[in-house]
Amino acid sequence: MDITSYIIHLERAVDRKDNVEQLAKQLPGRVVVVDAVDGNELDDATINSIYRQRTHKPSYPFDLRRSEIACFMSYRKAWQALIDSEDDYCLIVEDDIVFEEQQFVIALKLALESASRNSYIRFPIKNREAVGTLLGSSGQVKHYSPDRIGLGMVMQIVGRDAAKRLLAASKVIDRPVDTLIQLNWITSVSPTVVFPNGVSEISHQLGGSTIGSKMAISEKIYRELLRPIYRFSLNIIRARAIKNEKTSQ
């Protein structure tokens, strides 16, 4: 299959190396391992050059951890790798995924039928996005525009023009990468979804998340209180953006 697959992998995550090798055998086309940015090695100058709170509305209510900034920078590396290539689009995956091959092949084929330089096609691991507009189907597998964009970055097909817009929108960041993807009125990228897709993640079997860390109970409570407020604000701004788009058409 004529597509490049990028695996984002943190070098010191040695528990994931075997899975990376397995993915390299299973993923389509040419496989490239993208060396993930290590949050432990980020200095303050680098962080200050890219991270600025309250850049976009609604304001993201939590401070980003170094690991979250590093994760975002790793995706920027993958997007830039696509732009530096001659490919119209690519597949980007994280190093803690596995897939049921038969269903994955069907889902990937369906996605590639409409893939273009403007594509951003998500392969989420959970069914959290209702169908907005159906774009295609193959048996039980559907490709659709969701009613609202979900979280998660385990696997995507990304077009080179979409990658350019994402890089432009993330020269300065104020939230995790999957949360920025939800702000399509900022990125000018309209994600679609393929589900079910056979993809699942096994970080719990591979030493745990490379992003998450243990939180104090007080911080957990604080986050649980602020999350619904943020989601409410997000829904209001999303609805306003949709209304403005319809008005301008």
PyMOL commands that set and color helices and strands:
alter all, ss='L'
color gray80, all
select helices_A, chain A and resi 14-26+39-41+44-50+66-84+101-112+160-169+177-181+184-187+203-205+217-248
alter helices_A, ss='H'
color red, helices_A
select strands_A, chain A and resi 4-9+30-35+89-94+97-99+120-122+131-138+141-146+155-159+192-195+199-201
alter strands_A, ss='S'
color yellow, strands_A
deselect
rebuild
show_as cartoon
